[in-house]
């Protein structure tokens, strides 16, 4: 709760919407450039991530026995792990990404509205 979790939809969801509603622009491959352009990931830029957008995205490094137990339970039940749920492997268990940069919350208002506030 209140942790600024950043989670894109699964690529199959976007592709399903594109097909079900005849909206080819909604295919994940067409949306991905906008995701990349909109974020500044602490992982750096790659095929899945951007590093110069207005929305600061940080992988959680929060340490907690509860999180560790959750990840271990997933391993024991065969859930699998992902290094990046918003990247190449959107399935599995992982520490989450959050919209936090330099220790500060980075909401849509901070990333998009605040910079535009002074525009005519």
C-alpha positions, 0 to 999 in steps of 0.5 A: 500500500502506498509504495508507488508500484510501477507495473506495466500491463502484460504484453499479451493484454495489449495484444489482446485488446488490439485484436479484440477491438481492432486497434492495431496501435495497441499492440504491445510492440507499438506501445513499448516505445511510449513506455520507454520514452516516458520512464527514466529507469535506474536500470538504464536504457535497453530494449525494454527500458528508457533512461531519459523520460520524466517518470523516475522508475527504481527497482526496489532494494527494500530488504524484509524477511517477509519479502524474502520468505515470499520469494522463497515460497515462490521458488518452492512452488515452482512459480519462477523468478523474474529479474524484470517484470516490466521487461523481457520476462513479465511472469514470475516473482520479483522485487517490484519497481516503484516510481521513486527517484533520488529517494523521492516519490515520482507521481504522474503529477510530479513527472508530467504536470509540475513541469508543464505548470508554467506553460501558457 
